[in-house]
Amino acid sequence: MSEIIFGDKKIFAIRYVPGYSVKESGTHFYAYLHFILAEQVLGDENESCYLLTWLHSVKQLSDRIKNHFDSFKNKEFINRSDSEIFEIVRKANQSEEEYNPKYLHLPVIENSIWNSCFISIDETTNAWLITLTEENGNLKFI
């Protein structure tokens, strides 16, 4: 099957390759769906996903962006490098013994920032730790 790209692979796109269906107590559709950021496919290109789960997760993310854009920002992100912002978000969901020693100087903020900024779509992103934060009115994937 042929690959279809929605968007600009150099910036942000969605990769779609039609998959297969399974008939059990109804028909279940699978496809190869991945985000592409700066020409990097997130996840294993050969890993399929359950189409409805992927679409539902992306819809939830889209709704969060539209309706709760402020949840992607935090005053602790201001004047920080991408790696520092990433670690601040990560720290919000870690116990103290898990903190990266290189970033002990960074603040520990409320767990809600993890819930807002951590991105998980389905199996296609499980091997990736992706954050989505706000910077100057734009969204930034790290």
Stockholm file with secondary structure:
# STOCKHOLM 1.0

chainA/1-142         MSEIIFGDKKIFAIRYVPGYSVKESGTHFYAYLHFILAEQVLGDENESCYLLTWLHSVKQLSDRIKNHFDSFKNKEFINRSDSEIFEIVRKANQSEEEYNPKYLHLPVIENSIWNSCFISIDETTNAWLITLTEENGNLKFI
#=GR chainA/1-142 SS CCCEEEEETTTEEEEEEEEEEEESSSEEEEEEEEEEETTEECSCTTCCEEHHHHHHHHHHHHHHHHHCGGGGCCGGGTTCCHHHHHHHHHHTTSCGGGSCGGGTTSCCCCTHHHHHHEECCSGGGTTCCEEEEEETTEEEEC
#=GC SS_cons         CCCEEEEETTTEEEEEEEEEEEESSSEEEEEEEEEEETTEECSCTTCCEEHHHHHHHHHHHHHHHHHCGGGGCCGGGTTCCHHHHHHHHHHTTSCGGGSCGGGTTSCCCCTHHHHHHEECCSGGGTTCCEEEEEETTEEEEC
//
